[in-house]
Amino acid sequence: MDTFESRFMRHKDELEWLYMELYRNRSMLNSLETGLRRFFDSRKEDLRRLDKKRLSDSTWYLEGRMLGMTMYTELFSGTFRKLKEKVGYLRDMHITYLHLMPFLATPRENNDGGFAVSDFNNVDPKFGTNDDLADLADELRANGISLCMDMVMNHTSNEHEWARRAMDGDLEYQDRYLCFPDRTIPDEYEKTCPEVFPESAPGNFTYCPKMGKWVFTSFYPTQWDLNYKNPAVFNDMVFSMLFWANQGIEIFRLDAVPYIWKEIGTNCRNLKQVHTIVRMVRMILETVCPAVILKGEVVMAPKELAAYFGTREKPECHLLYGVASMVNIWGALSSRDVRLLDYQTVDLLSLGENANFVNYLRCHDDIGWGFDERKEPLVGADPLKHKIFQYEFYQGRFPGSFSRGELYNYDPKTLDARSCGTTASLCGMEQAAEDGDQAELETAIARYRLLYATVFSLRGFPLINSGDEIGQLNDYSYKDDDLKKDDSRYLHRSRFDWRKAERIGKDGTLENRLYKILGKLYGIRAGSELFCPDAEVSTWNSGNRHVFAIRRKRNQKVLLCVFNYSPDEEDVRFDYFTGLYKDLLSGRTIEPGRPFKVEGYGCLMLEGIWN
């Protein structure tokens, strides 16, 4: 029988052992376990039914029908109530996973786009109330859409109640952060802990005059890092997650999770205690609300990623953000060379069968040019020069560039920089509109189709950034807002254009064409067994450095996805493929084992039988 006790007993020994190893505090462990039972008892009946359903369908989030979208509520609809009225639009797009960017209470200023949380248990009043969010979650769930929220693990705003109490001299709350009376310990940390934003937010510590202490602030001075060595922090953060799970949240995106544990003499990233904490969170969710899954935001080298999935016996995150794929897809487009994308994909696929990603082209954040520096020399690329090429290309400064973007966090000392812009603007649609050139627009649409087809082919499931489906361009109005003008990420954080959305139904419009591209790709994924969780996924050599290929295989059925990242027609051949294959995009037949041509920026999805 499925009860709290039966679920808890499956994890009791490991959970208690890990907790006591980390905290050595039996009283706080007892408090945690009492709280778990309390949240289980208060779980709504429809959520209990969902728990039971997903206990028997543990890979529900990897089915071919999964399609995600991410958005800012205020930009898409304004409030939760108004978003509830737009659920039909999302359903018509076949969305099954909706990631709402941070919606918890934050200060008006210094809120880092919602990531500086001042209250983990209440939504920001500008969106509505907690009940409004729960009603929205109910409506989404009734339409087959799972709601994802950001859980900012690493820090709070300095206006959070805990920080205010700490500033008032309450030692109990000072111990919820990493506070020091002088620079002795901070200086020891600084010897080995790199800065996240060395130009815009140098150093890892901020002095608080009111408290008379230095506070660990990895990201920004107004964001105080939490002290996970204090079990009260862990317990309360878990209780906040369970509170939101009971409001209908089905996915938690663990923001900045690699940073949550600090040790002197280390880089304060990816430490083993981080994995202990994530593993405990996974077991707690499986006990109280097994319908809920974890997605980690881990912007780290591939060698660090496997640990965040855990093992088959002791899993951690269900999914990770596919940051590396995003970077290498854009890198292949600008360089017309897919080799780094191929190397990266091989590395990600080698992480194991439990390593699945949410794959995307654009999100709320920048494109950080974090290529694998071990592989760049293999393609004749100098890491720094390659990075400069990328951000200059997507800024529109490199000769022959079709892109319109802006730099983010440029560092004149290291020459490091990131790139911002919408998918449409980075693909060339903005330049085509400026030039009034229809041929240029057709090429930009081909790039868009190529990039999204690549994303739809990867292991895991695809995520669309709201506005991509209607080709929204960069919004330069952020420069007129004193609170936003210094953050170029607002270039692509633009208000959803419902006038453009109305043109989706009008044949021949740009919006209609982009919408149909995504719909066609979704139909292929949702209708094919080759996108089932147990399908084999691998790269395949095209014999051409401009052409990337993914092979999906299940039993004897196979799908060969072919992507030409060059504007020119390219010759390819795929060894070990015999017989005729049907292109699910165009309907034509091809014999991939013999030499054939792929048009510039062309993509094929060739289905056949593996002999």
C-alpha positions as CSV (number, residue, x, y, z in Angstrom):
1,M,0.0,0.0,0.0
2,D,1.3,3.5,-0.9
3,T,1.4,5.5,2.3
4,F,3.7,8.1,3.8
5,E,5.2,5.4,6.0
6,S,5.9,3.1,3.1
7,R,7.5,5.9,1.1
8,F,9.5,7.2,4.0
9,M,10.8,3.8,5.0
10,R,12.3,3.4,1.6
11,H,14.6,6.4,2.3
12,K,14.7,6.6,6.1
13,D,18.1,5.0,6.6
14,E,19.9,6.9,3.9
15,L,18.2,10.2,4.6
16,E,19.0,10.1,8.3
17,W,22.5,8.9,7.8
18,L,23.2,11.8,5.3
19,Y,21.5,14.4,7.5
20,M,23.4,13.3,10.6
21,E,26.7,13.1,8.8
22,L,26.2,16.7,7.6
23,Y,24.6,18.3,10.6
24,R,25.0,15.9,13.6
25,N,21.8,17.4,15.0
26,R,19.1,14.8,16.0
27,S,16.6,17.5,17.1
28,M,16.7,19.3,13.8
29,L,16.3,15.9,12.0
30,N,13.3,15.1,14.1
31,S,11.8,18.5,13.2
32,L,12.4,17.9,9.5
33,E,10.7,14.5,9.6
34,T,7.7,15.9,11.5
35,G,7.4,18.6,8.8
36,L,7.5,16.0,6.0
37,R,4.5,14.3,7.5
38,R,2.7,17.6,8.0
39,F,3.1,18.5,4.3
40,F,2.1,15.0,3.2
41,D,-1.1,15.2,5.2
42,S,-2.0,18.6,3.7
43,R,-1.5,17.5,0.1
44,K,-4.6,17.9,-2.1
45,E,-6.4,14.8,-3.3
46,D,-5.8,15.6,-7.0
47,L,-2.1,16.0,-6.3
48,R,-2.1,12.6,-4.4
49,R,-3.7,11.0,-7.5
50,L,-0.9,12.6,-9.7
51,D,1.7,11.2,-7.2
52,K,0.3,7.7,-7.6
53,K,0.2,8.0,-11.4
54,R,3.8,9.1,-11.7
55,L,5.0,6.5,-9.3
56,S,4.1,4.0,-12.0
57,D,5.3,6.3,-14.9
58,S,8.6,7.5,-13.6
59,T,9.9,8.7,-17.0
60,W,6.8,10.8,-17.8
61,Y,9.0,13.9,-18.4
62,L,11.0,12.2,-21.1
63,E,8.2,11.2,-23.5
64,G,8.2,12.5,-27.0
65,R,5.1,14.6,-26.4
66,M,7.0,16.8,-23.8
67,L,7.4,20.4,-25.0
68,G,8.4,23.2,-22.7
69,M,8.1,26.9,-22.7
70,T,9.7,29.5,-20.4
71,M,8.4,33.0,-19.8
72,Y,8.1,36.0,-17.5
73,T,4.6,36.3,-16.2
74,E,4.6,40.1,-16.3
75,L,5.8,40.1,-19.9
76,F,3.3,37.4,-21.2
77,S,0.1,38.3,-19.3
78,G,0.8,40.6,-16.4
79,T,-0.8,38.5,-13.6
80,F,-1.5,34.9,-12.8
81,R,-5.2,35.4,-13.3
82,K,-4.7,36.8,-16.8
83,L,-2.2,34.0,-17.6
84,K,-4.9,31.5,-16.6
85,E,-7.0,33.0,-19.4
86,K,-4.2,32.3,-21.9
87,V,-3.8,28.6,-21.1
88,G,-5.7,27.8,-24.3
89,Y,-2.9,29.4,-26.3
90,L,-0.3,27.3,-24.6
91,R,-2.4,24.1,-25.1
92,D,-2.8,24.9,-28.8
93,M,1.0,25.1,-28.9
94,H,1.2,21.6,-27.4
95,I,3.0,22.9,-24.3
96,T,3.3,20.3,-21.5
97,Y,5.8,22.1,-19.3
98,L,5.6,25.8,-18.4
99,H,8.6,27.4,-16.6
100,L,7.5,30.7,-15.1
101,M,10.5,32.9,-14.3
102,P,10.9,34.0,-10.7
103,F,7.6,35.1,-9.2
104,L,8.4,35.1,-5.4
105,A,8.4,38.4,-3.5
106,T,11.5,40.6,-4.3
107,P,12.5,44.2,-3.6
108,R,11.5,46.7,-6.3
109,E,15.1,47.6,-6.9
110,N,18.2,45.3,-6.8
111,N,16.0,42.3,-7.5
112,D,18.1,40.7,-10.3
113,G,15.1,39.9,-12.4
114,G,13.4,38.1,-9.5
115,F,16.4,36.1,-8.4
116,A,16.9,38.1,-5.2
117,V,14.1,36.7,-3.1
118,S,12.8,38.5,-0.1
119,D,10.1,35.9,0.9
120,F,10.3,32.2,-0.1
121,N,6.6,31.6,0.9
122,N,4.7,34.3,-0.9
123,V,4.4,35.4,-4.5
124,D,5.2,39.0,-5.5
125,P,1.9,41.0,-5.1
126,K,2.3,42.4,-8.7
127,F,1.4,38.9,-9.9
128,G,-1.5,38.3,-7.6
129,T,-1.8,36.0,-4.5
130,N,-0.7,32.5,-3.5
131,D,-4.2,31.4,-4.2
132,D,-4.0,32.9,-7.7
133,L,-0.9,30.8,-8.4
134,A,-2.6,27.6,-7.1
135,D,-5.6,28.3,-9.3
136,L,-3.3,28.7,-12.3
137,A,-1.5,25.5,-11.5
138,D,-4.8,23.7,-11.3
139,E,-5.9,25.1,-14.7
140,L,-2.5,24.2,-16.3
141,R,-2.7,20.6,-14.8
142,A,-6.2,20.2,-16.2
143,N,-4.8,21.0,-19.6
144,G,-1.8,18.6,-19.3
145,I,0.7,21.3,-18.5
146,S,3.2,20.9,-15.6
147,L,4.3,24.1,-13.8
148,C,7.9,24.8,-13.1
149,M,9.3,27.4,-10.7
150,D,12.7,28.7,-9.7
151,M,14.0,27.7,-6.3
152,V,16.8,30.1,-5.6
153,M,19.0,27.9,-3.5
154,N,22.1,29.9,-3.0
155,H,21.0,33.3,-1.6
156,T,18.3,35.7,-0.5
157,S,17.9,39.4,-1.0
158,N,19.4,41.5,1.8
159,E,15.8,42.6,2.4
160,H,14.6,39.1,3.3
161,E,13.3,38.8,6.9
162,W,16.3,36.7,7.8
163,A,18.8,39.3,6.6
164,R,16.9,42.1,8.3
165,R,17.0,40.2,11.6
166,A,20.7,39.5,11.1
167,M,21.3,43.2,10.5
168,D,19.4,44.0,13.7
169,G,22.0,41.9,15.6
170,D,20.2,38.6,15.9
171,L,22.9,36.0,16.1
172,E,20.6,33.1,15.2
173,Y,19.8,34.8,11.9
174,Q,23.4,35.9,11.3
175,D,24.2,32.2,11.4
176,R,21.8,31.6,8.4
177,Y,24.4,33.5,6.3
178,L,28.2,33.5,6.2
179,C,29.0,36.5,8.3
180,F,32.5,37.5,9.6
181,P,33.7,40.3,11.9
182,D,36.8,41.1,9.9
183,R,38.6,40.2,6.7
184,T,40.6,37.3,8.1
185,I,38.4,34.5,6.9
186,P,37.0,36.3,3.8
187,D,40.6,36.8,2.6
188,E,41.3,33.1,3.0
189,Y,38.2,32.3,0.9
190,E,39.3,34.8,-1.8
191,K,42.6,33.0,-2.3
192,T,40.8,30.1,-4.1
193,C,37.2,31.2,-4.8
194,P,36.8,32.8,-8.2
195,E,34.5,35.8,-8.8
196,V,31.3,35.2,-10.6
197,F,31.1,38.8,-12.0
198,P,34.6,40.3,-11.6
199,E,33.7,43.4,-13.5
200,S,30.2,44.3,-12.4
201,A,30.4,42.7,-8.9
202,P,34.1,42.2,-7.9
203,G,34.9,40.2,-4.9
204,N,32.9,37.5,-3.0
205,F,32.2,39.6,0.2
206,T,30.2,42.7,1.0
207,Y,30.6,44.8,4.2
208,C,27.4,45.5,6.0
209,P,27.8,48.6,8.2
210,K,24.7,48.1,10.2
211,M,25.7,44.6,11.2
212,G,29.5,45.5,11.3
213,K,30.3,42.3,9.5
214,W,31.4,41.0,6.1
215,V,28.9,38.8,4.3
216,F,29.5,36.2,1.6
217,T,27.9,37.5,-1.6
218,S,28.8,35.4,-4.6
219,F,26.7,37.1,-7.2
220,Y,25.8,40.7,-6.1
221,P,26.3,42.8,-3.0
222,T,22.5,42.8,-2.2
223,Q,22.3,39.0,-2.5
224,W,23.5,37.2,0.7
225,D,24.6,33.6,0.4
226,L,22.9,31.2,2.6
227,N,24.8,29.1,5.1
228,Y,23.8,25.5,4.5
229,K,26.1,24.3,7.3
230,N,23.2,25.5,9.5
231,P,20.4,22.8,9.4
232,A,17.8,25.4,10.0
233,V,18.5,26.8,6.5
234,F,18.2,23.4,4.9
235,N,14.9,22.6,6.8
236,D,13.3,25.9,6.0
237,M,14.3,25.8,2.3
238,V,12.9,22.3,2.1
239,F,9.7,23.3,3.8
240,S,9.3,26.2,1.3
241,M,9.7,23.7,-1.6
242,L,7.1,21.4,-0.1
243,F,4.7,24.4,0.4
244,W,4.9,25.2,-3.3
245,A,4.6,21.6,-4.3
246,N,1.3,21.5,-2.4
247,Q,0.2,24.6,-4.4
248,G,0.7,22.6,-7.6
249,I,4.3,23.1,-8.6
250,E,5.6,20.0,-10.4
251,I,9.2,21.0,-11.3
252,F,11.7,22.9,-9.3
253,R,14.6,24.6,-11.1
254,L,17.4,24.6,-8.6
255,D,19.0,27.9,-9.3
256,A,22.8,28.3,-8.8
257,V,22.9,25.0,-6.9
258,P,26.6,24.3,-7.5
259,Y,27.4,27.3,-5.2
260,I,25.5,26.4,-2.1
261,W,28.3,24.9,0.0
262,K,31.5,26.8,0.8
263,E,34.9,25.6,2.1
264,I,38.1,27.5,2.6
265,G,40.8,26.3,0.3
266,T,38.4,25.3,-2.5
267,N,36.7,27.1,-5.4
268,C,33.4,26.8,-3.5
269,R,31.8,25.0,-6.5
270,N,30.4,21.5,-6.9
271,L,31.6,20.3,-3.5
272,K,30.5,16.9,-2.3
273,Q,28.2,18.4,0.3
274,V,26.2,20.0,-2.6
275,H,25.4,16.5,-3.8
276,T,24.5,15.4,-0.3
277,I,21.9,18.2,-0.1
278,V,20.5,17.5,-3.6
279,R,20.2,13.8,-2.8
280,M,18.3,14.6,0.4
281,V,16.0,16.9,-1.4
282,R,15.3,14.2,-4.0
283,M,14.4,11.6,-1.3
284,I,12.2,14.1,0.5
285,L,10.2,14.8,-2.7
286,E,9.9,11.1,-3.4
287,T,8.5,10.7,0.1
288,V,6.0,13.6,0.2
289,C,5.2,14.4,-3.4
290,P,6.7,12.0,-6.0
291,A,5.0,13.7,-8.8
292,V,7.5,16.5,-8.4
293,I,10.9,16.5,-10.2
294,L,14.2,18.5,-10.0
295,K,15.9,20.4,-12.7
296,G,19.4,21.7,-11.9
297,E,20.9,24.9,-13.3
298,V,24.5,23.7,-13.5
299,V,26.5,26.0,-15.8
300,M,29.7,24.0,-15.4
301,A,32.1,21.9,-17.4
302,P,30.8,18.5,-18.6
303,K,33.0,16.6,-16.2
304,E,31.0,18.2,-13.3
305,L,27.5,17.4,-14.8
306,A,27.3,13.6,-14.2
307,A,27.4,14.0,-10.4
308,Y,24.3,16.1,-10.5
309,F,22.3,13.3,-12.0
310,G,23.6,10.9,-9.3
311,T,23.4,7.2,-9.9
312,R,20.6,4.8,-10.8
313,E,20.6,3.7,-7.2
314,K,21.0,7.1,-5.6
315,P,19.6,9.7,-8.1
316,E,19.8,13.5,-7.7
317,C,18.4,15.8,-10.4
318,H,16.0,14.4,-12.9
319,L,17.1,16.9,-15.5
320,L,19.7,19.6,-16.1
321,Y,19.6,22.8,-18.2
322,G,21.2,22.1,-21.5
323,V,23.5,25.1,-21.4
324,A,26.4,23.5,-23.2
325,S,24.3,22.4,-26.2
326,M,22.9,26.0,-26.5
327,V,26.4,27.5,-26.6
328,N,27.7,25.0,-29.2
329,I,24.7,25.3,-31.4
330,W,25.1,29.0,-31.7
331,G,28.9,28.5,-32.1
332,A,28.3,26.1,-35.0
333,L,26.0,28.6,-36.7
334,S,28.5,31.4,-36.7
335,S,31.6,29.3,-37.5
336,R,29.8,27.0,-40.0
337,D,31.8,24.2,-38.2
338,V,29.9,21.5,-36.2
339,R,32.9,19.7,-34.8
340,L,32.7,21.3,-31.3
341,L,29.0,20.7,-31.3
342,D,29.6,17.1,-32.2
343,Y,32.3,16.7,-29.5
344,Q,30.1,18.3,-26.9
345,T,27.1,16.1,-27.8
346,V,29.2,13.0,-27.5
347,D,30.4,14.0,-24.1
348,L,26.9,14.7,-22.9
349,L,25.6,11.4,-24.3
350,S,28.4,9.6,-22.5
351,L,27.2,10.8,-19.1
352,G,24.8,7.8,-18.8
353,E,21.2,6.9,-19.6
354,N,20.0,8.9,-16.6
355,A,21.6,12.1,-18.0
356,N,18.8,14.0,-19.7
357,F,18.6,17.7,-20.5
358,V,16.1,20.5,-21.1
359,N,17.3,21.7,-24.5
360,Y,16.8,25.3,-25.7
361,L,18.2,28.0,-28.0
362,R,17.4,31.0,-25.8
363,C,16.3,31.6,-22.2
364,H,16.1,34.6,-19.9
365,D,19.9,34.7,-19.5
366,D,22.9,35.5,-21.7
367,I,24.9,33.2,-23.9
368,G,28.1,32.6,-22.1
369,W,30.7,31.4,-24.5
370,G,31.9,28.4,-22.4
371,F,33.4,26.1,-24.9
372,D,35.4,23.1,-24.0
373,E,38.9,24.5,-24.1
374,R,40.4,21.0,-24.3
375,K,38.6,20.5,-27.6
376,E,39.1,23.9,-29.2
377,P,42.7,23.2,-30.3
378,L,41.4,20.1,-32.1
379,V,39.6,22.3,-34.5
380,G,42.4,24.9,-34.7
381,A,40.7,27.4,-32.4
382,D,42.5,29.6,-29.9
383,P,40.0,29.7,-26.9
384,L,40.2,33.5,-26.4
385,K,40.2,34.4,-30.0
386,H,37.3,32.0,-30.6
387,K,35.3,33.6,-27.8
388,I,36.0,37.1,-29.1
389,F,34.9,36.0,-32.6
390,Q,31.6,34.6,-31.2
391,Y,30.5,37.7,-29.3
392,E,31.6,40.1,-32.0
393,F,29.7,38.0,-34.6
394,Y,26.5,38.0,-32.6
395,Q,27.0,41.7,-31.9
396,G,26.9,42.2,-35.7
397,R,30.5,43.5,-35.7
398,F,32.2,40.7,-37.5
399,P,32.4,40.9,-41.4
400,G,29.5,38.9,-42.9
401,S,27.5,38.7,-39.7
402,F,23.7,38.6,-40.0
403,S,23.2,38.9,-36.3
404,R,21.9,41.7,-34.1
405,G,22.8,41.3,-30.4
406,E,24.6,43.1,-27.6
407,L,27.4,42.3,-25.1
408,Y,26.8,41.4,-21.5
409,N,29.4,41.7,-18.7
410,Y,32.3,42.7,-21.0
411,D,35.6,42.5,-19.0
412,P,38.3,44.7,-20.6
413,K,41.0,43.0,-18.6
414,T,40.3,39.4,-19.6
415,L,38.3,40.3,-22.8
416,D,35.6,38.0,-21.7
417,A,32.0,38.8,-22.6
418,R,28.6,37.1,-23.1
419,S,25.9,37.7,-25.7
420,C,22.3,38.8,-25.5
421,G,19.5,38.9,-28.1
422,T,16.3,37.0,-29.1
423,T,16.5,34.0,-31.3
424,A,15.0,35.8,-34.3
425,S,17.4,38.8,-34.0
426,L,20.4,36.5,-33.6
427,C,19.3,34.4,-36.6
428,G,19.1,37.4,-38.9
429,M,15.5,38.4,-39.0
430,E,16.1,41.8,-37.5
431,Q,18.7,42.6,-40.2
432,A,16.4,41.3,-42.9
433,A,13.6,43.6,-41.6
434,E,16.0,46.6,-41.5
435,D,17.1,45.9,-45.1
436,G,13.6,45.0,-46.4
437,D,15.2,42.0,-48.1
438,Q,12.9,39.0,-48.6
439,A,15.7,36.7,-49.7
440,E,17.6,37.6,-46.5
441,L,14.4,36.8,-44.5
442,E,14.1,33.4,-46.1
443,T,17.6,32.6,-45.1
444,A,17.0,33.7,-41.6
445,I,13.9,31.5,-41.4
446,A,16.0,28.6,-42.7
447,R,18.5,29.2,-39.8
448,Y,15.7,29.3,-37.3
449,R,14.3,26.0,-38.6
450,L,17.8,24.4,-38.5
451,L,18.5,25.5,-35.0
452,Y,15.1,24.4,-33.6
453,A,15.3,21.1,-35.5
454,T,18.6,20.5,-33.8
455,V,17.2,21.2,-30.3
456,F,14.2,18.9,-31.0
457,S,16.5,16.1,-31.9
458,L,18.7,16.0,-28.7
459,R,18.2,13.7,-25.8
460,G,15.8,15.1,-23.2
461,F,13.1,17.5,-24.3
462,P,12.9,20.9,-26.1
463,L,12.1,24.2,-24.5
464,I,10.9,27.3,-26.4
465,N,11.5,30.8,-25.1
466,S,8.2,32.7,-25.1
467,G,8.2,34.9,-28.2
468,D,10.3,32.7,-30.3
469,E,7.2,31.1,-31.8
470,I,6.2,34.5,-33.3
471,G,9.7,35.8,-34.1
472,Q,10.0,38.6,-31.6
473,L,12.9,40.8,-32.2
474,N,15.2,42.6,-29.7
475,D,13.6,45.3,-27.5
476,Y,15.9,48.3,-27.1
477,S,13.5,50.2,-24.9
478,Y,15.3,48.9,-21.8
479,K,17.9,51.6,-22.3
480,D,15.3,54.2,-21.3
481,D,14.6,52.5,-17.9
482,D,17.0,53.6,-15.2
483,L,16.5,50.2,-13.4
484,K,17.3,48.1,-16.4
485,K,19.6,50.2,-18.7
486,D,22.9,48.7,-17.3
487,D,21.7,45.1,-17.9
488,S,21.6,44.1,-21.6
489,R,19.8,40.9,-20.8
490,Y,16.6,43.0,-21.0
491,L,17.3,43.2,-24.7
492,H,15.6,39.8,-25.0
493,R,13.3,40.2,-22.0
494,S,10.6,41.9,-24.0
495,R,6.8,42.1,-23.5
496,F,5.0,39.4,-25.5
497,D,3.5,40.9,-28.6
498,W,-0.1,39.7,-28.8
499,R,-0.6,41.6,-32.1
500,K,2.0,39.3,-33.7
501,A,0.4,36.3,-32.0
502,E,-2.9,37.1,-33.7
503,R,-1.1,36.7,-37.1
504,I,-0.3,33.0,-36.3
505,G,-3.5,32.0,-38.0
506,K,-2.9,34.0,-41.2
507,D,-1.3,31.8,-43.8
508,G,2.0,33.2,-45.2
509,T,2.8,35.6,-42.4
510,L,6.2,35.2,-40.6
511,E,4.4,34.3,-37.4
512,N,2.4,31.6,-39.2
513,R,5.5,30.1,-40.8
514,L,7.5,30.0,-37.5
515,Y,4.6,28.5,-35.6
516,K,4.2,25.8,-38.3
517,I,7.9,25.0,-38.1
518,L,7.6,24.3,-34.4
519,G,4.3,22.5,-34.9
520,K,5.9,20.2,-37.5
521,L,8.8,19.4,-35.3
522,Y,6.5,18.7,-32.4
523,G,4.4,16.4,-34.5
524,I,7.4,14.3,-35.4
525,R,8.6,14.0,-31.8
526,A,5.1,13.2,-30.4
527,G,4.2,10.8,-33.1
528,S,7.4,8.7,-33.2
529,E,8.5,5.9,-31.0
530,L,12.1,7.0,-31.7
531,F,11.6,9.8,-29.1
532,C,10.6,7.4,-26.4
533,P,12.8,7.5,-23.2
534,D,14.4,4.1,-24.1
535,A,15.5,5.1,-27.6
536,E,19.2,5.0,-28.3
537,V,20.7,8.4,-29.2
538,S,24.1,8.9,-30.7
539,T,25.9,11.3,-33.1
540,W,26.8,10.0,-36.6
541,N,29.7,11.1,-38.8
542,S,28.6,12.9,-41.9
543,G,32.1,13.2,-43.4
544,N,31.6,16.9,-43.6
545,R,32.6,19.5,-40.9
546,H,29.6,21.6,-41.8
547,V,27.0,18.9,-41.2
548,F,25.9,17.6,-37.8
549,A,23.9,14.4,-37.4
550,I,22.1,12.6,-34.6
551,R,20.9,9.0,-34.9
552,R,17.9,7.7,-32.9
553,K,17.3,4.0,-32.8
554,R,14.6,1.8,-31.1
555,N,14.5,-1.9,-32.0
556,Q,15.1,-1.9,-35.8
557,K,13.6,1.5,-36.5
558,V,15.9,4.4,-36.9
559,L,15.8,8.2,-37.4
560,L,18.8,10.0,-38.9
561,C,18.6,13.8,-38.2
562,V,20.9,15.8,-40.5
563,F,21.7,19.5,-40.1
564,N,23.8,21.6,-42.5
565,Y,25.2,24.6,-40.6
566,S,26.6,26.1,-43.8
567,P,24.8,28.5,-46.1
568,D,26.0,26.4,-49.0
569,E,24.8,23.1,-50.4
570,E,26.9,20.3,-48.9
571,D,27.8,16.7,-49.9
572,V,27.3,14.0,-47.2
573,R,27.3,10.3,-46.9
574,F,26.5,8.1,-43.8
575,D,28.2,4.8,-43.6
576,Y,26.3,1.7,-42.4
577,F,23.0,3.1,-43.6
578,T,21.4,1.0,-46.3
579,G,18.1,1.3,-48.2
580,L,15.7,4.2,-48.7
581,Y,14.7,6.6,-45.9
582,K,11.8,9.0,-45.8
583,D,12.4,12.6,-44.8
584,L,9.6,13.4,-42.3
585,L,10.0,17.1,-42.9
586,S,9.6,17.1,-46.7
587,G,8.2,13.7,-47.5
588,R,11.0,12.9,-50.1
589,T,13.0,9.7,-50.0
590,I,16.8,9.5,-49.7
591,E,19.4,6.8,-49.6
592,P,21.7,8.1,-46.8
593,G,24.3,5.4,-47.4
594,R,25.1,6.9,-50.8
595,P,26.4,10.4,-51.4
596,F,23.7,13.0,-51.4
597,K,23.4,16.8,-51.0
598,V,21.9,18.9,-48.2
599,E,20.8,22.4,-49.1
600,G,22.3,25.4,-47.3
601,Y,21.0,25.6,-43.7
602,G,19.0,22.5,-44.6
603,C,17.7,19.8,-42.1
604,L,16.4,16.3,-42.7
605,M,14.8,13.8,-40.4
606,L,15.2,10.5,-42.2
607,E,13.2,7.6,-41.0
608,G,13.9,4.0,-42.0
609,I,14.8,0.5,-40.9
610,W,18.3,-0.4,-39.6
611,N,19.7,-3.4,-41.4
